[in-house]
């Protein structure tokens, strides 16, 4: 009997230890997940343009006057306040998406004049667009104060081993810069520069017959401003160097914080909703519940890539917007999938091994 009690006590102790270990692993797993996405992506409601937009860098049409500015940009990690303000507006119609941005700057300078050079080696304004929100096949546009453009297409984020199509061109894109001050003059003090952009919808077509409809839809986007400290050499602006002659790091200011110093995380970009309204009487927009499921799948995907989780916990139930979901992990010859059946839409939401979101 004593031996039986001893075995029972031993089994009970092991069981308690097992439960305790699982609790610790699950807790660490959740803590790691919470650290991955600290910031809820921002949203912006773009009105339908009610008049013809003349691309001159001024943004003085009545449609622009009715459009609201975005929140001021914040440091890319979402903590520090930038030295100078940056904000944008957006409009759309059946042919184009329009952008207008104002960048406060007491010293406006730019040197790069050739298209498709690395524009962020100057101070610049950048637009990132993922139309279908799957984090793959997205677009990047960079402009400096000379209105020099670098447009490129990326098959997937750099972390997933992408291809960057630098020769891709946004045909029909129009842009203009207005400078409230003087360009490349280190003697005076400037106020700001503004840029106005029209990108044709045809740029985003994936097939000849595709008809892109923006009304009542949303796209994932983010905006960035790269800012360099400067020094004057022979009367000209240059990026600032330290005592050893090495360039100081640039500042990265963004609309929707990324949480890390990395713009190429489409899953943390903001949401642009294309409202049919032509006035300030905006139709409200809330991020759909299925998007919260996608965020969670990205968290699990990153935990696996970073080898920062117990694989047995990937399929642990969790609560998303007051609904319990249970992810399913499946392996196959070319990798793995993690998927969830949405309790909100009934759709199967799946993330692949290279981080692409698919809807079944």
Secondary structure, 3 states (H helix, E strand, C coil): CHHHHHHHHHHHHHHHHHHHHHHHHHHHHHHHHHHHCCCCCCEEEEEECCCCCCCCCCCCCHHHHHCCCCCCCEECCCCCCCCCCEEEEEEECCCEEEEEEEEECCCCCCCCCCCCCCHHHCCEEEEEEECCCCCEEEEEEEECCCCCEEEEEEEECHHHCCCEECCCCCCCCEEEEEEECCCCCCCCCCCEEEEEEEEEHHHHCCCCCCCCCCCCCEEEEEEEEEECCEEEECCEEEECECCCCCECCCEEEECCCCCCCCCCCHHHCEEEEECCCCCCCCCCCCCCHHHHHHHHHHHHHHHHHCCCCCHHHCCCCEEECCEEECCEEEEECCEEEEEEECCCCCCEEEEECCCCEEEC
